[in-house]
């Protein structure tokens, strides 16, 4: 029998600081993007023009806003489902 076999941490995968920071960033980035999302397509078009130097139409800005909101919500739902799944499997 090896000395490493008796160690209480054998096989345990500790979460590193970088992993915890990545997990927090995974929640903070989509949540803050959703909170800071402009409410009107004109503002989206203006921000897009400022950021890229190219103008877009109002309908394109509306689609861009809707797509960004959908992406943020989908990301947050995925993260929540991942946590629920982990806890479900841990309880079983």
C-alpha positions in Angstrom: 0.0 0.0 0.0 1.3 3.4 -1.0 1.6 6.4 1.3 -0.4 8.4 -1.2 -3.3 6.0 -1.0 -4.0 6.9 2.6 -4.0 10.7 1.9 -7.3 12.3 2.5 -6.9 14.4 -0.6 -6.1 11.5 -3.0 -8.2 11.8 -6.0 -9.8 15.1 -4.9 -9.8 17.8 -7.5 -9.5 21.1 -5.7 -10.8 24.2 -7.4 -8.0 26.6 -8.2 -8.2 30.3 -7.9 -8.3 30.7 -11.7 -11.2 28.3 -11.9 -13.2 30.1 -9.3 -12.5 33.4 -11.0 -13.6 31.9 -14.3 -16.8 30.7 -12.7 -17.6 34.1 -11.3 -16.8 35.8 -14.6 -19.2 33.4 -16.3 -22.0 34.8 -14.2 -20.9 38.4 -14.0 -20.3 39.1 -17.7 -23.7 38.0 -19.1 -25.6 39.5 -16.1 -23.9 42.8 -16.4 -24.3 42.9 -20.2 -28.0 42.2 -19.7 -28.3 44.9 -17.1 -26.5 47.5 -19.1 -28.2 46.6 -22.4 -29.8 49.8 -24.0 -33.6 49.7 -24.1 -34.0 51.3 -27.5 -32.6 50.2 -30.9 -31.4 53.8 -31.5 -29.0 53.6 -28.6 -27.8 50.2 -29.8 -27.1 51.7 -33.2 -25.3 54.7 -31.7 -23.1 52.4 -29.5 -22.4 50.2 -32.4 -21.3 53.2 -34.5 -19.1 54.6 -31.7 -17.5 51.2 -31.1 -16.9 50.2 -34.8 -17.2 53.4 -36.8 -19.9 51.8 -39.0 -23.5 52.7 -38.8 -26.3 50.2 -38.9 -30.0 50.5 -39.6 -32.7 50.6 -36.8 -34.0 47.2 -37.8 -30.5 45.7 -37.6 -30.0 47.3 -34.3 -33.3 45.8 -33.0 -32.2 42.3 -34.2 -28.8 42.8 -32.6 -30.3 43.8 -29.3 -32.7 40.9 -29.3 -30.0 38.5 -30.2 -27.7 39.8 -27.4 -30.5 39.6 -24.9 -31.2 36.0 -26.0 -27.6 35.1 -25.7 -27.2 36.5 -22.2 -30.4 34.8 -21.0 -29.3 31.5 -22.6 -25.9 31.7 -20.9 -27.4 32.4 -17.5 -29.9 29.5 -17.9 -27.0 27.2 -18.9 -25.0 28.2 -15.8 -28.0 27.7 -13.5 -28.8 24.3 -15.1 -25.1 23.3 -14.6 -25.3 24.1 -10.9 -28.6 22.4 -10.4 -27.2 19.3 -12.2 -24.1 19.2 -10.0 -26.2 19.4 -6.8 -28.6 16.8 -8.1 -25.8 14.4 -8.8 -24.1 15.2 -5.5 -27.3 14.4 -3.6 -27.8 11.1 -5.4 
